[in-house]
Amino acid sequence: MARPKKHRRISCDPNSYYFKPAGVSLNHLEEIILEGDELEAIRLSDLMNLSQEEAALQMNISRPTFGRIVNKARAKIADGIINGKAIKISDELSSELKEKLQFSCPNCGLKLRIKKRRQLSHCPKCSE
């Protein structure tokens, strides 16, 4: 029996959750799902240019686990680009990120799920 999955720290908040080849309708596309930890691994290694050791520390996982995650993510992205498949970023967000993506008005108590962290500065209900 496999060990339970260790909690992975994920801070990535992408602007888009879906990518597909232009000019092809969705019902004709095969879909690849990029998990949250895979996206975070790509962000840390390829966008932020961290070493695998540094990135593994950021995600709270071992370096070999990080290596497996980033290799799997790169293979999925390459498959999507080369073979013309849609790439969907999993919307299973970490609890930390879910908290950041929640607007809560201290005045009227309104709670809303938002797409970007600084999307709302004033409450749409009471304008506070």
N, C-alpha and C positions, 0 to 999 in steps of 0.2 A: 504494500500500500504506500502511495506517495505521501510525502510530508505535506502539511497544509501550507498554502501560499503565504509567504511573509508579506506584511503590509509594505507597500511600495509608495514612496512619497512622489506624488505627481503634481507639478505646478503649471503645466502647460495649459493654456486657455486659447485654443485656435480660433481664428476669425471665421473659418469655414469648416464644416464637418463633412463635406462631400465634394469629390472631384471626379469628373468624367470626361471622356474624349468629346470634343466639340462635334456637333452635327450628328450624333448618334442618340436615338431616344433611349430612355432608361429601360424600357421593357425588352430591349435587344442586347442589354449589357449584362455580363457576369460581374458580380460585386465581390470585392475583397474588403474584409473588415480589419482595420488597423486598431488594435487595442490601445487603451490609454497609456499603459506602461511602454508599449512600443513607440508611440508618438513621443513620449517624454525622453526615451533613450535617443531617438533621432535628434530631438531638439538639443539635448545636452552634448552629444558627440559631434554632430554635423553642423548645427547652427552656432552653438556656443564654443565649439572646438575644445571641449574638455577631454582629458585623457579618460580611458575606461576606469581607472582607479578613482579619479575625482568624480566622475559621473555616477559611479556605483555608490560612493559615499552620499552624494546628493539624494539618490533614490532610496537609500537605506537598504541596499542589497549587496551581495558579494560581487566581486569583479567578474568571476566566471559566469554568474547569472546575468549580469549586465551584458556581457559579450554575446550570450545566446539570444537575449532579447533584441539587441540592436541588429544582429545578423538576420534574425527572423523578420524584423521590420524592413530592413533593406531589401530582402528577397521579395516581400509582399509589394513594396513600392515599385521595384523593378518589373515584377510580373504585371502590375497594373499599367505601367507606362509602355512596356514593350508589347504586351499582348492586348492593349486597348480595353482594359477592364476598368470599371468604376472603383474608386477607393473611398470607402466610408470610414470615417473616424468614429469609433465607438462612443456613444453618448453616455456610457456608464462612467460618470465622473466620480472622482474621489470625494469623500465627505468634506475634506478641507476646501476643495474647489467649489463644491455645492454651496457651502457657506458664503464664499466670496461672491457667488452668482445669485445672491438673494438680496432683494431690496426690502428693508423693513423700516417703516415710518415710525419714529418715536412719538409723534403727535397723535395720529389717528389709528395706528396699529396695522395699517395696510401692509400686506406681504406680497411681493411679486417675484417671479423668477425672471432674471434678466439674462441677456446673451453676452454682454461684456461687463467687466467689473465697474467701470465708471459710466455706464449707460444713463443712469438717472441721477440727477443732483437734487431734484425737488420731487416731492410726492405728487403724483398726478391727481390724487383725490382731494387733498387739502392744501396743496401748494407750499407746504413747509419744507 
